[in-house]
Amino acid sequence: MKAGLTFLSTWLVAALLVTGPALADAPAECLIDENRPSYVVALPHVAKAIAAKKLDILVMGSGSSGLPASAGARKAYPARLQAALAEALPDVAVKVTPDVKSRRTAAAMLHALPAALAATKPALLIWQTGTVDAMQAVSSSRFGDVLEAGITLAAEAGADTVLVNSQYSPRTESMIALGTYSETMRWVALLHEIPLFNRFAIMRQWADLGTFELAGAANKLDTAVRVHDCIGRLLADLVLEGAKAGGPE
C-alpha cells in the first residue's frame, strides 16, 4: 500500500466539489458544499494531455450514463463534460467518447475495455458502474476484482481512471442494496489512489434539499437533463483540479 494512502484514508472519497473554471458559470443548482474533500487526487496523464493541447476521455458506462433518444447524447453527462472542459480549456482539443450500453455489469465493461482503450487512446477513463451488478447480486469480491483489473488495464494504456458510482433515486434505493457496491468502489479507489466521483451522495443531497425532484413520476426528462448537465460540470471540475495536481511542480 502506497504512502499516499495515509492521506487518502482521511478523505471521504467524493466528487471534487471546488470552485474552479468549470463551475464558474454553473447554475446555482449544481453547487454543493457538503462532502467537499480537502485532498485532491492527481491525474498526471490528464495533465500531460492538457499540456500537449489534446485531451481524450473515454466514458465507460451503463444506461444511467445516457439519456433517452428524445434528449439524445448531446445532453447526457459525457457531452456536458466535454462542453465544460472545452470552455475551461479553449486552447485544448477536448474529445469525450462515450461507450454506454444499458444493463452492462462491470465484468461486461471490462471485457469491452481493451478494444475501447485501443480505439480512443484516452488520457482518462471515467468508469461508471455498480447498479447492474447490484441488481444481479454479483459478489462484492468479484466486483472489486473486476474494478482493479480495469484500473490496471487503463494504467497500462497510459490513462488515469475516475470511478463513478450509481445514481440515486428514492425508488431505486428502496429496491436495490447499493451500499455494498459503493463501499467496494470507495475502497478500490483508496487502494489505487484514484478519484471516486460520488454521484450517489451528490444526487441524494439534491433530493434531500429539494434541488431536484427525483422521486417516482416526477423524475421526468427535463429533470434528468438538468441533473446530467450538473454531473458533467462537476466531473469537469474534478478533472481540472486533478490535472492541476498532477502537473509539474
N, C-alpha and C positions, 0 to 999 in steps of 0.2 A: 504494500500500500504506500502510495507516494506521500511525501511530507506535506504537500499542499492539502491533503485530505484533512489535516488538523484544522486548517482554516475553514474548509468547506463543511466540516461536521458541525460548525456553529451557525451555519447559514441555512435557513429554511429555503430549500430549493424551490424557486417560484419564478414567475416571469420577471424579467428585468424591467422594472417599472420606474424608470428615472426620467426626469425631464431632459430631453435631448432633441436633436434636429427632427427626428421622425414624428415627435409628439408636439412640436412647437405650435402647429396649426391644427392639431387634432380636435375633434369635437369634445366638449366637456364630458360627455357621457363615457368616453373611452378612458378617462383618467382614473387611476386607483391609487390610493395612498397605502392601503393595507398590504402586508406581505412584501414591502419594499426591502429587498436584500441589501446588505451593506458590502457584500463581496461580489465582484464581477468576475465571471469565468472568461478567460481569454479565448479568442478564436483566431489563432495565428494564421491559419490558411486563408481565412477571410481577409485578414489584414494584408497579407501578401497579394491577394487578388485585387483588393482595392488599390493598393499601390501600383499594380500593373494596369489599372484602369479597365479591368474586365472581371466582373463578379457573376459567376454562375451558381445557382442554387437549385438543388433537387428536393422537391417535397414528395415524400412517400406517405400515402395515407389511405384511409378507408372512406366511406361515404360522407362522414362528417367534415371532411376537408373540401367538400364540394357543395354546390347548391343545385336545386332543380333546374332543368333546362330553361325554364322561363326566366330565370335570373342569369343563367349562363356562367361560364368560367370567369368572365370579366369581373364579377362581383364576389367571387369566393376569396377566401383569405390569401391563397397563393398570389393571385393577381393584385390584391390590395397591398400585399407585402412588396411586390415588385414596384408598384406605383410609389409607395412611401420611400423605398430605398432610392429609386431613380430621382425623386425630388430632393432627397437629402444629399445625394451624390451625383450632381449634374454632370460631372466630368468622367463618370464611370459608366461603362456599358453594363447594365444590370439585366440579367435574364433569370426568371424563376420558372422552372419546368415542373409542372405537377404530374405525378404518377399516382392518380387517385382512382380507386375502384371500390365499389361497395362490398361489404361483407368479407373483407380480407383480414385474416389473422396476421399476427406479427411474423409467423413462420412463412406464410404465403408471400408476404412482402420481402422477407429475407431471400426467398427463392428468386424473386424478380430483381433483387438489388444489384447483383454483379452486372447484368446487362444494362440496367439503368445508369449505373455509375460509369460504365464504359461509354455509353452513348452521350451523356451530358458532361462528363468530366467536371463535376462541380467542386467548388471550394467549400461548400457547405451542404450537408444532408440535414434536412428537417424531417424527422420521422414521427408521424402521428399514429398512435396505435393504442390498444388496450381494451376498447369496448367490445369488439368482436370476440377477443379471447375470453373476456368475462362472460359473454353470452354463451360461449361454447364450453365454459368451465375448463379451459386449458390450465394445467397445473402451473402454479406461480414459479416453480423452479424451472420448468421448461420455458416459460415466458421470459424469465430473466436470462437464461442461456441464449435464447434467440436474440434478445436485445444486445447482449455482449458480442455475439458473433457479427451482428450488423455493424456495430460501432467499430469493430476491428476491420471489417471489410472497407468501411469508409476511410478509416485512417490509412490503410494500405493504398487506397486510391488517391490519397492526398487531400482528403476532405475532413473538415470539422463536422461534428454532429450536435444537433439540438434535438432533444426528445420533447414531444408534445403529448400530454395525456388526454383523457376522454373529455368530451364536452359535458356540461352539466344541464340537466333538466330535472325538475321535481318528479316527473313521472318516471324517468329512467332510473333515478336514484332509488325509487321505491321498488323497482322490479329487478335490478341487477346489482350485485355486490361488486362495486368498482374499487373499493378501498384497497383490497389486497394488491390489485394490479397497479394502482397509483403508487402504493408504497414500494413495490418492486421496482418500478421505474425510478423512483426517488433514490433508492439505494444503488441502482446501477449507475445513475448519473453521478452520485457521490464517488463511487469507486473509480470511475473513469474520468472524473473531474471535467465533466461536460455540463452544459446548462439543461435544466428541465423547465420548459415553459409550462407553468401550472394552469392550463386552460380551465380545468375543472374548478379550481379555487376562485379564479377570476370571475367566471360566469356565475358561480354560486353567490359571490358577493354582489354582483349586479342584480341578481334575483332578490337577495335579501334587502338591498337598498331600494328596490323598485326602479332601478335604472332601466332594466329591460323586463318585460313580462314574458317569462319563459315557460309558463305552465299551460299544459293542455292545448285547447283550440286557439288560445290567444297567441300561441307561438307561431305567428304567420310569417309569410315570406319576407315582408318588409322588415320585420324584426330580425330575421335571420341575416338579411343583407347588412343591416347596421352592426350586428354582432361580428360578422365576418370582417367588416371594414375595421372595426376596433382591434380585432385579433391581429389582422395584418399590420396595423400601425404599431401595436405593442411588440410584435415579433421583430419588426424593423428596428425598433429601439434596442432590443436585445442584441441584434446582430451588430449594430453600430457601436454599442458600448463594448461588446466582446471584441470587435476588431480593434478598437482603440486600446484595449488592454493587451491585445496580442501583438501590437506593433512594436517597433524598435523603441528602446528606452529614450 
